[in-house]
């Protein structure tokens, strides 16, 4: 967890050192929120619905990879072979509930974004997550109307580390 000195430093760093750009792009996870632990928990619990729960920590081995790689990793560890559509439907229910109950913005990110909006800066959100995940997180944070552009998994052909999503946002 961040301490108060760090929180203050984030805003002060913006105030003192950031250039006066006309637009700012934010990544979702790790910048706006820390949703990856919730995704790991949802994957673990969803596996449990299909026979065997696994430790959420195995997600670190495949975090940032394609959804196919992520789910196959969990299926291998759980020794299950669910129908992927059924798995995805159950995962979505569990993940959305976790987001509703537990997701919080990272410290001071809302203050920073509000400051940019007040200065009439364009702001965008770029994520490799699916659009339903992005929308759910923005709704939870009460930020669904703030961004001028939102780029998600479905908007690009080439995903991280390829810069296509950021180039498209620009």
C-alpha positions in Angstrom: 0.0 0.0 0.0 1.2 3.5 -0.7 1.9 5.9 2.2 0.7 9.5 2.4 4.1 10.8 1.4 4.0 8.8 -1.8 0.4 9.9 -2.6 1.5 13.5 -2.2 4.5 13.0 -4.3 2.4 11.6 -7.2 0.5 14.9 -7.5 3.5 17.1 -6.8 5.5 15.3 -9.5 2.7 16.1 -11.9 2.7 19.7 -10.8 6.4 20.2 -11.0 7.8 18.0 -13.7 5.2 16.9 -16.2 5.3 18.8 -19.5 2.2 20.7 -20.7 0.9 18.1 -23.1 -2.5 18.5 -24.8 -3.4 14.8 -24.2 -2.6 12.1 -21.7 -3.0 8.4 -22.1 -3.5 6.1 -19.1 -3.1 2.3 -18.9 -5.9 0.7 -16.8 -4.3 -2.0 -14.6 -1.4 -0.8 -12.6 -2.1 2.8 -13.3 -5.8 3.5 -12.9 -6.5 0.4 -10.7 -5.0 -2.8 -9.5 -7.5 -5.3 -10.9 -5.1 -8.1 -11.7 -5.4 -9.7 -8.2 -9.2 -9.7 -8.6 -8.9 -11.3 -12.0 -6.7 -14.0 -10.5 -9.2 -14.7 -7.8 -12.1 -14.8 -10.3 -10.1 -17.3 -12.4 -9.4 -19.5 -9.4 -13.1 -19.4 -8.2 -14.3 -20.1 -11.8 -12.1 -23.2 -12.0 -13.7 -24.3 -8.7 -17.1 -24.1 -10.4 -15.9 -26.6 -13.0 -14.3 -29.1 -10.6 -11.2 -27.8 -8.8 -10.2 -24.5 -7.4 -6.5 -23.5 -7.9 -4.4 -21.0 -6.2 -4.9 -17.5 -7.6 -1.1 -16.9 -7.5 -0.5 -19.0 -10.6 -1.9 -16.1 -12.5 1.5 -14.3 -12.2 2.9 -16.9 -14.6 0.7 -15.8 -17.4 -0.4 -12.2 -16.5 -0.4 -10.1 -19.6 -0.7 -13.0 -22.0 -3.6 -13.8 -24.3 -6.8 -15.0 -22.7 -6.4 -18.4 -24.3 -3.0 -18.8 -22.7 -4.3 -17.6 -19.3 -7.3 -19.9 -19.3 -5.3 -22.9 -20.6 -2.8 -22.3 -17.8 -5.6 -22.4 -15.2 -7.2 -25.4 -16.8 -3.9 -27.3 -16.7 -3.4 -26.6 -13.1 -7.0 -27.4 -12.2 -6.9 -30.5 -14.4 -10.3 -29.5 -16.0 -11.5 -29.2 -19.5 -14.6 -26.9 -19.4 -16.4 -25.5 -22.4 -14.7 -22.2 -22.9 -17.9 -20.3 -23.5 -19.4 -21.7 -20.3 -16.2 -20.9 -18.4 -16.1 -17.3 -19.7 -19.8 -16.8 -18.8 -19.1 -18.0 -15.2 -15.9 -16.0 -15.0 -17.6 -12.8 -16.0 -20.2 -13.2 -13.3 -17.6 -13.8 -10.6 -15.2 -11.1 -11.8 -18.0 -8.4 -12.1 -19.1 -9.2 -8.6 -15.5 -8.9 -7.3 -15.1 -5.6 -9.1 -18.3 -4.3 -7.6 -17.4 -5.3 -4.1 -13.6 -4.7 -3.9 -12.2 -2.5 -6.7 -10.7 0.9 -5.7 -8.8 3.4 -7.8 -5.1 3.6 -7.2 -4.1 6.5 -4.9 -4.6 10.0 -6.2 -5.3 8.9 -9.8 -8.8 10.4 -9.7 -7.3 13.7 -8.4 -4.8 13.7 -11.2 -7.4 13.0 -13.9 -9.7 15.6 -12.5 -6.9 18.1 -12.6 -6.2 17.3 -16.3 -9.9 17.6 -17.1 -10.1 21.0 -15.3 -7.2 22.2 -17.6 -9.2 21.0 -20.7 -6.6 18.3 -21.5 -7.7 15.3 -23.6 -7.4 12.0 -21.7 -7.5 8.5 -23.0 -7.6 5.0 -21.5 -5.7 2.2 -23.2 -6.1 -1.3 -22.0 -5.4 -4.8 -23.3 -8.5 -6.0 -21.4 -11.8 -6.8 -23.1 -14.2 -3.9 -23.4 -16.7 -5.4 -21.0 -14.0 -5.4 -18.3 -13.0 -1.9 -19.0 -16.6 -0.6 -19.0 -17.3 -2.4 -15.7 -14.2 -0.9 -14.0 -15.0 2.6 -15.3 -18.6 2.3 -14.0 -17.4 1.1 -10.6 -15.0 4.0 -10.4 -17.7 6.5 -11.6 -15.3 7.4 -14.4 -17.2 6.1 -17.5 -17.8 9.6 -18.9 -14.4 11.1 -18.2 -12.2 9.7 -20.9 -12.2 11.2 -24.4 -11.2 7.9 -25.9 -11.1 4.3 -24.6 -9.1 1.7 -26.5 -9.6 -2.0 -25.5 -8.6 -5.5 -26.6 -11.2 -5.5 -29.4 -9.9 -2.3 -31.0 -6.5 -3.7 -32.1 -5.0 -6.7 -33.8 -1.6 -6.5 -32.1 -1.5 -6.6 -28.4 1.2 -5.7 -25.8 4.0 -5.2 -26.1 3.1 -3.9 -29.5 2.3 -0.2 -29.4 -0.7 -0.4 -31.7 -3.3 0.4 -29.0 -1.4 3.6 -28.0 -0.8 4.6 -31.6 -4.5 4.2 -32.3 -5.4 6.3 -29.2 -3.1 9.1 -30.3 
